Amino acid sequence: MATTAITLMMNVQGMALMTGQDLDTNRELKVAGVVNLLMGLGGGILSFHSMNKSLLAYKMGGRSRLATLVGAAVFVLLPMLAAPLLTYFPKPILGGLLLYLGLSLLLEWVYRAWSTLSKLDYGIVQSIWLVSGMFGFLQGLALGWGWAVVLLCLRGDRWQRVKSDA
């Protein structure tokens, strides 16, 4: 469950960066918690925000909850009403959609990030995706967490201290 909470926070922050909007992480955690409680009551599995699906909907112009409702309706109704038609859906379209999404994320974090991140941060981002590509996602995630801890220790003295009034 801790992995779900951590991944949720990373996805929410990633979506906030990609869309340029401020998202309330606390609210998103509460919503995901309620959804997971309901899923548990219904025998479902843990779930959380999907960055790639949310980003795809955002890039396709979905700026309201209507995109989510239409997606849910298609997910529920299509297998019930038109299951035989799914075999005729061209798989290259799905592959192209996945390729587009992956390349757009790569363009954002390899090319565009150069002008917005410090040299150290840019190097860290590049090392994470290279390690992920060469050794696996979990290894890249571990490297990212390691870098985050090191940077927290190095840059922590720059933050304002929280003072107690008590």
C-alpha positions as CSV (number, residue, x, y, z in Angstrom):
1,M,0.0,0.0,0.0
2,A,2.9,2.3,0.7
3,T,4.1,1.8,-2.9
4,T,0.7,2.8,-4.2
5,A,0.8,6.0,-2.1
6,I,4.3,6.9,-3.3
7,T,3.6,6.1,-6.9
8,L,0.4,8.2,-6.6
9,M,2.3,11.2,-5.4
10,M,4.9,10.8,-8.1
11,N,2.2,10.6,-10.8
12,V,0.3,13.6,-9.4
13,Q,3.4,15.7,-9.4
14,G,4.3,14.5,-12.9
15,M,0.9,15.4,-14.2
16,A,1.1,18.8,-12.6
17,L,4.4,19.4,-14.3
18,M,3.2,18.2,-17.7
19,T,0.0,20.1,-17.6
20,G,1.4,23.3,-16.0
21,Q,-1.3,23.2,-13.3
22,D,-1.1,23.0,-9.5
23,L,-2.7,19.9,-8.2
24,D,-3.6,19.4,-4.5
25,T,-1.7,16.2,-3.6
26,N,-3.5,15.9,-0.3
27,R,-6.9,15.9,-2.1
28,E,-5.7,13.4,-4.6
29,L,-4.5,11.1,-1.8
30,K,-7.9,11.3,-0.1
31,V,-9.8,10.6,-3.3
32,A,-7.5,7.6,-4.1
33,G,-8.0,6.4,-0.5
34,V,-11.8,6.5,-0.7
35,V,-11.7,4.8,-4.2
36,N,-9.3,2.1,-2.8
37,L,-11.6,1.5,0.1
38,L,-14.6,1.0,-2.2
39,M,-12.5,-1.2,-4.5
40,G,-11.6,-3.4,-1.5
41,L,-15.3,-3.7,-0.5
42,G,-16.0,-4.9,-4.1
43,G,-13.1,-7.3,-4.2
44,G,-11.0,-5.1,-6.5
45,I,-7.3,-4.4,-6.4
46,L,-5.4,-1.2,-5.3
47,S,-5.5,1.5,-7.9
48,F,-4.2,5.1,-8.4
49,H,-3.9,7.8,-10.9
50,S,-2.4,6.8,-14.3
51,M,-0.1,9.4,-15.5
52,N,0.1,8.1,-19.1
53,K,-3.6,7.8,-19.5
54,S,-4.3,11.2,-17.9
55,L,-1.6,12.8,-20.0
56,L,-3.0,11.2,-23.2
57,A,-6.5,12.5,-22.4
58,Y,-5.0,16.0,-21.7
59,K,-3.1,16.0,-25.0
60,M,-6.2,15.0,-26.8
61,G,-8.1,18.0,-25.4
62,G,-9.8,16.4,-22.5
63,R,-9.9,19.2,-19.9
64,S,-13.0,18.1,-18.0
65,R,-14.4,15.1,-16.2
66,L,-16.4,14.2,-19.4
67,A,-13.3,12.6,-20.8
68,T,-13.1,10.3,-17.8
69,L,-16.8,9.5,-17.9
70,V,-16.7,8.7,-21.7
71,G,-13.7,6.5,-21.1
72,A,-15.4,4.6,-18.3
73,A,-18.5,4.1,-20.4
74,V,-16.5,2.7,-23.3
75,F,-14.6,0.4,-20.9
76,V,-17.8,-1.0,-19.4
77,L,-20.1,-1.0,-22.5
78,L,-17.8,-2.0,-25.3
79,P,-17.0,-5.6,-24.1
80,M,-20.7,-6.2,-23.2
81,L,-22.2,-4.8,-26.5
82,A,-19.5,-5.2,-29.1
83,A,-17.0,-7.8,-28.0
84,P,-16.7,-9.5,-31.5
85,L,-15.9,-6.2,-33.1
86,L,-12.8,-5.7,-30.9
87,T,-11.0,-8.3,-32.9
88,Y,-11.2,-6.1,-36.0
89,F,-9.7,-3.0,-34.3
90,P,-6.2,-2.4,-35.9
91,K,-3.5,-3.1,-33.4
92,P,-1.0,-0.7,-35.1
93,I,-3.2,2.2,-34.1
94,L,-2.8,1.3,-30.4
95,G,1.0,0.8,-31.0
96,G,1.3,4.1,-32.7
97,L,-0.6,5.8,-29.8
98,L,1.7,4.2,-27.3
99,L,4.8,5.2,-29.4
100,Y,3.5,8.8,-29.6
101,L,3.0,9.1,-25.9
102,G,6.4,7.6,-25.1
103,L,8.2,9.9,-27.6
104,S,6.4,13.0,-26.4
105,L,7.5,12.2,-22.8
106,L,11.0,11.6,-24.0
107,L,11.0,14.9,-26.0
108,E,9.8,16.7,-22.9
109,W,12.4,15.3,-20.5
110,V,15.4,15.0,-22.8
111,Y,15.1,18.0,-25.0
112,R,12.9,20.7,-23.4
113,A,14.1,20.0,-19.9
114,W,17.6,21.3,-20.9
115,S,16.6,24.9,-20.7
116,T,14.5,24.6,-17.5
117,L,16.5,22.4,-15.2
118,S,19.9,23.0,-13.6
119,K,22.8,21.0,-15.0
120,L,22.8,18.7,-12.0
121,D,19.0,18.1,-12.2
122,Y,19.2,17.5,-15.9
123,G,22.0,15.0,-15.4
124,I,20.0,13.2,-12.8
125,V,16.9,13.0,-15.1
126,Q,19.1,11.6,-17.9
127,S,20.8,9.1,-15.7
128,I,17.4,7.8,-14.4
129,W,15.9,7.2,-17.9
130,L,19.2,5.7,-19.1
131,V,19.3,3.3,-16.2
132,S,15.6,2.5,-16.7
133,G,16.2,1.7,-20.4
134,M,19.3,-0.4,-19.8
135,F,18.5,-2.3,-16.6
136,G,14.8,-1.9,-15.9
137,F,12.2,0.4,-14.4
138,L,12.7,-0.6,-10.8
139,Q,16.4,0.1,-11.0
140,G,15.7,3.5,-12.5
141,L,13.2,4.2,-9.8
142,A,15.7,3.2,-7.1
143,L,18.3,5.5,-8.7
144,G,15.8,8.3,-8.7
145,W,15.0,7.7,-5.0
146,G,18.7,7.6,-4.2
147,W,19.3,10.9,-6.0
148,A,16.3,12.4,-4.2
149,V,17.7,11.5,-0.8
150,V,21.2,12.8,-1.6
151,L,19.7,16.1,-2.9
152,L,17.5,16.4,0.1
153,C,20.6,16.1,2.3
154,L,22.6,18.5,0.2
155,R,19.9,21.1,-0.4
156,G,18.0,20.8,2.9
157,D,19.9,23.6,4.5
158,R,18.5,26.1,2.0
159,W,14.9,25.6,3.1
160,Q,13.3,27.7,5.7
161,R,12.9,25.9,9.0
162,V,9.5,25.3,10.5
163,K,9.2,27.1,13.8
164,S,6.9,26.1,16.5
165,D,4.9,28.8,18.4
166,A,4.4,26.5,21.3
